[in-house]
């Protein structure tokens, strides 16, 4: 079988992450995408992340490229740009691209992972959704309605709803609902507990009006703690904590909930929230207060449960010592101080002159930084493809 993987694509200040399980089917989860038009232009030096992603994906029996699950952490454009162009949003039975060249076929989303709460919080601020976020939302709702109608979902029409909605709106979809705080190990109707377990840490349930306003403004995001195993009997599991753009007050709430069981928040790999923004760690503006800005103890504690040798990755441009935020030099220093105690490592996807994907393999001895280049992965995928494709 292939090694499990986590890859952070170089998309500037944005998120595009791939998680691949170590199982025989190479089950693949995408968390957010940011595929810029410039990336499609060979004359432009914006990395062609769509092309790179496609090389990694398996194809099904109909030769359609697919991902097993696609999580949109929240509907900001830097987390969903390119969804309509590169992914098929619509009933799987209407898939229109079979006659197109392989590189132009839209990617099938076998199961969508979406949170109505996040869209509602976005709405409550009177912000309009970008076209890609709107299209994703419409498709998630179509899948939910279809599930309600039929009581089941076929691959390509399936959806998982993260977080209970207000006013009993999610009461009648319990089988496809993951409540905040719950663990789950199924993807697309298959249980992968040997290789994958995840806990939904946010969105927090609806609050009183004042708190709700704060949570809306603070970039409500889906936050997951994902546990990945290198093989089915391995005791040594890798913990990956990812939280979109969640800001300080969200992390404070999470710490409030788990401070007596901090092991829930432990990680070997953390995706620095909001592209290494200071707003994940402090209520004070970096550009206003500079070095006088105060760290929130609660947020730092929630984000500070690093295990020995942990790695924190900033999915951002290069972190410079300037007034910018994100990425923010002060946030980077705070993460480095968290890592000092555990001999950890801080990495930034945008660090190199020509940014490239940061890829890790999940091994029995923990996380290993994979060499650049994906030829080996693709040939291993090609070998696994008949098995994966055969699964219906």
N, C-alpha and C positions, 0 to 999 in steps of 0.2 A: 504493500500500500504506500501511498504518498505520505510524506510528512505533513502534519498540520502546519498551517501558515497564517501569519497575519501580515498584511502589506498596507503601507500608507503611501498613496500615490501623490506625486508632486503637483499640487493644484493651487499653489500660492496660499493666500489666506482663505482656506476652505477645507472641507473634509471629503475624502473619498478613501474608504477603507475596505479591504477584503479580508474576510476570515474564512479559512478553509479547514474543515475537519480532517482528521487523519484516518477516516473510515474508507472503506473500499470505493464508495461512491464519490469520494472527494466533495462532499456536500459543501456548498459555497454560499456565504452570506455577504451581501454588500451593505455597508452602512454609509449612506449619503453618497452623492456624486457631485462633482463639479467639472463638467466637460465644456471647456470654452471653445467657441467657434474657431479662435486662432489656432487651437490645437489640431484642427483638421487641415490647416494650411501648411504644406511642406516647407514653404518659404519662411514660416514663422518659427521662432525657437521655443514657443510654448510647448511643453512636453505633450506628446500624443498619448494621453492616458487612456482614451477609449480604445485605441489600437492595442495598447499594452494589456488592458483588461481583457479584450476579446481573445488575445493569444492564450490567456489563462483559462477561459471558460470551456466547459464541456458542451457537446451538442447532444440533443436527444435523438430518438429513432428517426425523426423527421428532418434531421440535420439542422435543427434550430438551436442557436446558442441560448443558454439559460443560466439564471442564478436560482438557487433553491429558495432564498429569502432576500428581500430588500427592505431594509429599515430606513425610513426617513426620520432622523432624530428630531427635526423641527423644520418648518417650511421656509427658512431663509434661502435666498437664491444661491448663496455660496455652498449650499448643502444639497441642492437638487438641480442645478443647471445642467441642461442636456438630457434630462429624463425623457422628454417627448421624442427627441431625435433618435436616441439610442436604445430605448426600451419600448416594448409593445405594451400599450395601455388600452385594454379592451378585452372582450371575451376571447378566450384562447381559440374557440372554434372559428373565429373570424380572422385569425392570423393571416396577414396579407403578403408576407415577404418571401414565400417559399421559392419563387422564381428568381429572386434577386441574387446577386453574387454574395458569397458567405460574409464578406466584410461589411455588407450593407444591410444584412438582415437585422431587424431589431431584436433585442435580447428579451427572451421570455422571463417574466417574473413568476416563478411557480407559486410563491406565497408572499403577499405583501405584509409588512409589519408597520402598523400605523396607529397613531394615538389621536382620537377625536378631541381629547382635552387640550392637546397642544394647539390644534387648529382653533379651538374655541378661545383659548387664551390670546391667540394671535388676533382673532376677530374682535375680541373685547376692547382691543386698543384702537380699533378702527383702521387697522393696516390692511391694505389690499394684498392679496397673494400674487406672487409672480406667476407667469403662465405655467411654468413647470410644476410649481407647488399645487396650483389649482387643478391641473390635470391629474396629478398623483392623488389628490384628495377625492376627486370625482371618481377615479377608478377604485380607490379603496371603498368608497361608499357603495359603488355598484356591486363590489364583491360581497360586502356585508348584506346588502338587500337580497342578493342572489342566495346567499347562505340561509337567510331567514326564510326565504321562499321554499328552498329545497331541503334544508336541514343537513346538507352535506356540501362539500366543494370538490371539484376535480382539480388536478394539478393545472396551474395556469389561471385558475379563477379563485384560488384560496386566499384567505386573509386572516391575520391575527391582530386582535385589537389590544393595545397596551394601555392599561389604566382604565378604571371605572369612570364612566361619564356621569354628569350630574343628573338629578331628577329621574333616576331609574332608567336612563336611556340605554344602558348596556345590560339591563337585567335579563333580556330575552336572548342574549347571545353568549351565555356563560361558557359553552364549550369552546368558543374561539376567543375568549377573553383571558388576558393575563392581568391579575390584579397587582397593584403596587405592593412590593414586599414578597411576592410569590416567586418560587423557582419553577423553571420549565426546562424540558429537555427534548421536546418534540419540534420538528421542523417539517412542514408539509405533510403532517399526518404520520410521519415516521418518528420513532423514539430513538434518540442517539445518546442515551445516558452514559454509555461507556466513554464517549468522546466529547460530549457537550452538555453542560448544565449552565443555565443562566438565571440570574435573579434580576427582576425589574425593580430598580430603586426609585425611579421617578418616571412619569409625573406623579407628584403628590395629589391625593384626592382634592376635590373642590373645597375651598376654605371660605371663611366669612369674607364679606366684601372687601375690607381693607387689605387683608392678607392676599386675597385673590388679585388685587391690583398690583401688589408688589411682585407676586409670582409671575403675572403676565409680563410685567416690564422686565423681569429678570431672565428673559430668554428661557422660558420653560422648554425643556428638552427631555426626550427619552434618555434615561441613564440606565445602563446595563452593566452588571458584573458578570463576565463570561468566563467559565472555567473550561479549559481545553486539555484533553489528555492526548499524549503521543501514541498511545496504543490502548487496546481495550482492557488490559489488566494493570495498567500503570497506576502506581500510587502518586507519582509525581506530576501533579497537574499545574498548568500555567493559568494564572488569573489575569484577565484583561478588563480594565475599567474604562468605559467610554461614556461620555456624557454631553455630546453635542456642544452647545454654547451656554450651558447652565451657569448662571451667575451666582455671586456670593450667597444671597439669601436662600437659594435652593440648596446649596451645599451645607449651609448652617442648619436647615431643616433636616437634612439627611443625617447630619451628625447628631442632632437632637434625638433622632429616632434610633440610632445605632451606637451611641457612645458607650452603652453597657455591653455591646457585642461588637467591638470594633473589628473583629476578624472578618465580619461580613464585608468590610470595605477594603480588606487587604488586596494588594495587587503586585504582580510581577511586571506588569506593563500598564502604564496610564497614558491615555491620550489627553494631553493638557487641554482643559476645556477652553472653548472659544479661541482656538489658535494662539494659546499662551497669552491670553488676556489677563491683565491685572484685575479685571472685574470679576474673575472667578474667586479671587482671594481677598478682596477688599471692597468696602463701600465707598472708599475715597478715590477720587479721580487722580490718575497718575499725572496727567498733564497739568492739573491744578496744584496738587500737593507735592508732587515729586517724592523725594525721600521722606517727607513727613507723613505720607499716606500710611495709614495703619492697617496691618494685616488683621483679618477676622480670624480669631482663634478657632471658632467653630468650623469655618470653611477650610482653614489650613489643616485642622485635625481630620476632617472628612477626606481630604485629598492627600493626607500625609501618612496613610497606612501602608507604606512601602515595605515589601519583604526584602530580605537580603539579596543584593545584586539587582534590584529593580531597575527598570528603564522607563523614563518618561519621554514621550515623543511629542514635539510640537508640530502640528500640521499647519504650517504657516510659512511666510516668507522668512528670510534670514532675520534673526533677532538682533537688532542694533541698539547701541547705547544712545537712544534719542527719546523724543517725546511721544513716539508712536505707541499705539495700543489699539488692537493687537498687531503684531506680537509685542510684548512689553519686556524690556530688560529686567525690570524689577521682579516680574513674575518668574522669569527664567532663574534669577538668583534665588528666589524663594524655593523653587523646585529643586535647584541644586543643593540647597541647604537641607531639604528633606532627604535627598539622596546621599548626602555626606555620611549620614549615620548608618547607611546600609551598603556602602561601597557601590552605589548605583551609578547610572549613566544618563545624561540628558542629551537627547538628539533632536535636531530640527530638520524637517524634510527639505527646507529651503536653503540649507547651509552651503551647499556646493555652488560654484559658479553656474554649473548646469545642473539644476536640481534633478534628482532621480529617486525612484521608489525606494523606500526603506522597507526591507522585507525580513521577517523573522521566521525561523522554523521552530516548531514545538517539538522538542526532543526529550528523551527520558532524563537528560541532565538539565532540563530547563530551556529557556529561550536562547536561541542561537541566531546571531545576525547572519542572514543568508547573503551569499555573494551576489553582486549585481548581475543582471542577465537572467533571462527566463527560459533559455533554450531547454535546460534540463527539466524544468517544470512542464513545459509543453510536451516533451516526449514522454514523460511519465504519465501525463494526462492522456495522451494519445493511446498509450498502452491500456489505461484504465477505461477509456471511452466506451468500448463495446459493453463492458459490465454496467457502466453508468447509464448508457443509452438503453440498455435492455430493460431497465427498471421502469415499470409503468406506474 
